[in-house]
Amino acid sequence: MGGFGPDGYTAREIAELFGTYQDSIDQTYGDDLEPYEGSFNRALFQAFARAVHDNQEQDLEALYDSLFIATAEGPHLTQLCAERLDVQRQEAIRATGVVEWTRNTAGSEQTIPGGVPVATQPPDSIEFRTTEPATFDAASATVQQPIRAVEGGTVGNVGADRITRMPSPPGAVTGVTNPQPTGDPAFDLPGGEPQTLGQDRETDEELRDRALSPGSIGGAATVGAVSEAIRGLEERPSLTIYTNRTLSDNANGNGLPKLSAELVIYRRGATDQQIAETIHNHISVGERLVNGINGTANSATVTDDVLGQQRTILWSEPTPTALSISVDVVTEAGYEGDTAVQRAIAGYIGGTDPEGGAVPGLDVSEDVVVDELESRITDLDGVVGVASVVIDADGDGQDDTTARSDGLQAYVVASDEVVEVDATSAITVS
């Protein structure tokens, strides 16, 4: 069956359209129009069905597909990626390189202007042009000059000594060649700048994969950029960003609807307005933000300076878990002291350092891995090893770590949880 479905719009086939017409005629006129095999009316309905299938139905399917990054193609995909995610299609790049001109007669300076064409030999000749003037010294029979491919793409990356054709040779010049491969950044242009590698225009598949990858969520426009901006606030918030770049709800198992992103942020004292404005400055207006799926829903309104319009920013807040940690440290001469151990633990997990200052640490949903915690401690001077670690999350004095699927012992953190530790009171070193 064609029409709208969970995967979009599928063009209805001729038989399905004809059946719809016939059912409608039967309900309206009964047998008066005699739509039996071979009748004029039946042939007319079949013609209508074919015309609608070949035109309207296929156009509807193409139109529907053009509305979504996962199915759009060509200019439609380029426009969607730019408007919704601020991801630009990478256009073809023209290769650059160097040619060396040769002349038989020296004795005077001679300038080869920019824009002179050179090319590889037929068939499939590849054309280049000089990009700036070059001058033979009076006593020199050779001079080198930078060139750029006329056509963008990998076609402009050619091997050494392949550019030997001169469609319009400069006066007194007897030959030309490229002494080094074009497009190879390992070689320099005459001014010392590396050559540019010729690259093809990004295909639809490449653009789509890049735009919908977990590392790209729109705006200014990566997970790393948004994370860095949020964590760069004075209060040192932490966060995790969940994305679903498919046309299916919950495709990644994180509960998100199709084509959406959820920022789960532990603010550590930052205000709603600080969070909202930071998100606004790093994510495009077209980004579909959701909240309340992997944390408690929150939102705030900001005003777009360019458009002069208000925008409601959505994000979620995790449940904080305060840990109590006990470590048994084996030491030797030169031991830096218990305070250094407490500071190392707080610096890994996040929370409060021994002096009472806020410190960033693990992001939302990040596990506390015992091996990593022990490594932070054993990196300190005078620490031989760590005999035991107890991570207590519920205040019963018992260790709450478990073995993960990768075999590492860890306190496993939920998708809507963040952990912290207060080094002034909740870290015991013995």
N, C-alpha and C positions, 0 to 999 in steps of 0.2 A: 504493500500500500504506500502510495506517495503522500505528499503533503507534509505538514509540520509533525515532527517527532522529536524524541529526546536527543537525536544527533543533528537536528537542524531541519532544513527543508529539502525534500527529495521530489524531483519532478514526477508528476503523475504520468503513467504510461497511457498510450492511446486507448487500449482496451478498458482501462479504468475510467477514463474520461467518457468514452462512448457509453459505458454502463451507467454512469451518472446521468448523462443526457437521456438515455432511454428510460431510466426509472422516473425521471422528472416528467417526461412526456406522457408516460403511462398513467402517472398519478393525475395529470392535468386533463388529458384527452381520452384516456382509456385506449380502446383499439381503433379509434377513428382514423389515426394516421398510419395504421398498418405498418409498424416498423419490423416487418418480417424480412428474412434473407432475400436479398435481391431487389427490394423495393427502393423507389427513389428516395423516400424519406430516410431510410436506413443509410443509404449511400451518403446523403447529405450530412447526417449526424457523424458518420465516420470521417468525413472531410473536415467537419468542425473540430472533431477530437484531434485529428492529426495537426491541424493548423495551430490549435491552442498548445499542444505538446511541443511542437517545434519552435514556437515563439514564446508565448506567455510563461509556460511552465518552466522551461529551461532558463528563461530570464529571471524568474522568481528564485530558482535555486542558486543561480550565480549571484543575484542581489543579496540573498540571505548570507551566503558564504563570504561575501565581501565586507560584511559588518563585523567580522571577528578575526583577530590576529591569527588564530589557529587554522583558519580556512581561507583567508583572503589571499589574493595573488597580485603580482605586478604593482601598478601604481596605488591600488587600494591598500595593499599591505604596507607599502612605503608610507602612505598617509596615516594609517592607523598607528603604526609604530611610533611615528613622530608626534602625533597629537596625544595619544594616550599614555605612552611610556617615555616620550622624549628620547627615543632611540632612533638614530638616523641611519639610513642605509649607507653602507660604505661603497662609494662609487669607485670605478676603475681608476687605477693609478698608473701613470705613464712612466716607463723605465727611463732612467738617465744613464749616460755613459760618456765615453771619450773617443774621439777619432783623432788620428794623426795624419795630417796632410804632408805630401812630399812634392818638392819641386826640383828641377834639374839645375836651375840657374840661381845662384845666390848673388849678393852684392848690393841689394837694396832691401829696405823693409817692404813688406807686403801684408795688408790686412785682409783677413777673411771675415766678412760680416756675419752677424747673426741671421738666422733664418735660411741659411743655405741647405738645400735638401741633399741627403745621402741615403743609401739604401743597401739592403742585401740583394744578392743576385736572384733573378727569376728561377723557377716559378715561386709563387707565394712570397714575392718581394715584400720586405718590411721597411717602411720609410721612417727616417729620423730627420730632425732639423737641428742645426746649430743654435745654441741659445744665447750666445754672447760673442762679440768679436774676439778674434785672436790674431796676433801679428807675428809674421816671420821676422826674426832678427836679420839684420843685413847679411851676416855671415852664415846664416843657418839655412839648411835645406829642408828642415822639418819643423812643424809646429803642432801642438795639441790643442784641441778645442772641445768644450762640453757640448753634448747633444741630448735631445729628448725625443722619445718615440712619438710619432704623430698619433698613434692609436693607443689608448690605454689598455692595460691588461698584461698577462704573462707573455703575450706574443712579442713584447718588446724586450724580453730577456734573451739575448742571443749570445752565442759563443764568440771567442776572440777571433779576429781576422775574417769575420763574415760580412762586415759592412765595407764593400769595395766598389759600389756603383755610385757614379756621380752624374745625376740627371742634368745638372747645370754646373759644370766644373768652373771654379774661379780661374781667371787668367793665369797662365804660367804654371798652374798646378798639374802634376802628372799622375798623382795617385792618392788614394785615401784608404785607410783601414782602421779597425778598432783594435788596439794592442791588448785590450783586456775585455773580458765579458761585460756586456751592459747589464745594469740592474743588480749587480753583485755589490752589496754594501761593504764587502771586504776591500774593495778598491775605491780610491778617491777621485773626485773631479779635480781639474787643474787648480782650483782654489783651496783644496784640502777638505772639502765637504764630502762625506761618503755618498756614493751613488745610491739612487733610489730604486728599490726593487719594483718591477712592474707587477701589479696585482689586478685580477679580474674583478669586475663589479660583483658585489655580494649577491648571491642567489636568493630567491625567496626562501628556500629551506634554511640557508645559513642565517639570514636575517631573522626568521621566525624563531629558530633555535636560540639565537642570542637574546632576542627580546623576551622570550618566555623562560629563559634559564633562571634557576633559583637565585643566581647572583645579580639579577637585574630586576628591579621593582619599579622603575620609573623615575621621573623627575631628574634629579642631578646625579645619579640615577642608579646606584648600586646599593646592595645590602651594606657593603663596607662604608660607603659614604654616609648613609643614614646613621649607621651604628656609631661611626666616628663622631658625627655631629651631636648625637644624643649624649654619648659618653663624655663629650668635650664640655658639657655644661658643668658649672662650678660644683654642683651637688653630686656629680659622678653617677648618673643613672646607669642602669644596665638594661639590656633588652634582648629579645629574640624576635626575628621576623619570619612569619610563616607566609608562604605563597602558594597559590594554585593557579597555574597558567594554562590550564586545559579548559575544555568546554563541558567537563563533567564535574558535578559537585563532589566534594570529598575525594578527589582523585588521588591525593597524596596521603590520605588517611588522617589529616589534621583537622577535618571538619569544615574546611573553608568552602564557600560556594565557588562556582567557576569564575575564572578571571578576576581574582581578588587577592588582597594581601592584608594580613593582620599584624600589627606591631604590638607586642606584649612588652610593656615598659615598667620597670621598677624605678620609680622616680627619685628615691632617696632624698626627698625634700624639695625637688624642683616643683614649680607651680604648674597648674594646668596650662596657663598661657605660655609659659616657657616651652613646655613639651609641644603644644599645638603649633607654635610659630616655628620651632625647629623642624618639625615634620613638614609643615607647609613649604618651607624654604628649600627642602630637599626632595620633594616628591611632586610630580606634575599634577595639574588640576584634574586631568583625566583619569588618574589612578583610582581604582575602586577599593577603598578601605572599608574593612568590616571590623566589628569588635564584639566582645562578649562570648567568643567561642573558646579561646584558650586563656581565659582570665575574666576579670570583672570589667564590664563595659565602662568606658569613660569617653568624654568628648569635650571640645571647646571650640569656640568660633573665632576665626581670624579674618582680617580684611586684606584682600589681595591688593598690593600697592599698584600693580599694573592695570588690572581690570576694574579696580574700585568696587569689587563685589565681595560679599561675605562668603566664607567657606567654613563648613563645619568639619573639623578634623576628628576622626575616630581612632581610638586605640584601646587596648586592654591593659589591665593591671594584674600582676600575678599575686599569689598568696605568698608572703614572706615566711620563711622558716628560720628561726634563730637556732643555731647549732651550739652545742657545748662539746668541746674537744679536749681530750686528755692524751698526752704523748709521753712516752718513756724514752728519753734520749740518752744514748751512750756517748760520753764525752771524753776528751783528753786535754792535755795542756793547750792553752790558747783559746779555750771555749769562749765564745762571744757573750754568753749569758742567756738566761731564760727570756729576757725581753726581746732579744734578737729572734728567738724561735717564735714567740708570739707575733712579732711583726711579720715574719715570713709567712706564717699561716694566714694571718689577716690579709696580707697582700695577695695571696692566692685565691682565697674564698671571697673576700670583700666584706665590708662592714665598717668596723671601728678599729683603728690601730691602738697600740698601748698608750699613746699620748692622748687618745680621745678624738682624733681626727678621722673624718670619713675617708675610706679608701675604696676604689673600684675593685672589682674582682670578677667572679664568674657571671656570665650572662644568664638571663632567664632560661630555665630548663637544662642548664649545664650541670652534669654530675660532678660530685667531689670524688676524684680518683685518689685512692690511698697512695699509690705509687708516686703520683705527682706531688702530693703533699709531703711525702717522705723525702722526695728529691729536693724540694725547696729547703727542707731542714738540713739535709746532709751537705748542701752546698755551703753552709755556714762554717766558719773557721772553728776548729776544735770539736766538731761533731764527727764521731766515728760511725754512728748508725742510729737507727730508730728501732727500739725493741718492740714497741707496741703502739697502736693508735686506736682510740675509741672515739667514734663520732656519734653523739647522742642527739637525736632530733626531737624526741618527745619528753625529755626530762626524767626518764626512768633510770638513768645511769648506765644503761646497756648500749652496746654497740649496735647501730642501725645500718651498717653497711651490708651489702650483699654482693655476690659474684654476678657480674654482667655476662651477656652472651659472648663477649670477647675474652672472658676469663679474668678480667681485671676486677679487683675488689673496689667497690665504690658505694657512696651514698647516692642512690638513684633519685634524680629530681624529676618531678612531673612537668608536663608541658606548660602548666599554668602556675608554676612554683619557682621561687628564687630563694637561694640560701644566703645567709650572712652570719658573721660571728663577731662578737664584741671582745676584743683582745684585752680590755681592761678588767673583765670579770669572767669570761666564759672559756678561757684557754688555760689548762693546767699542764705545767711542764714538770716532770720528775726525772 
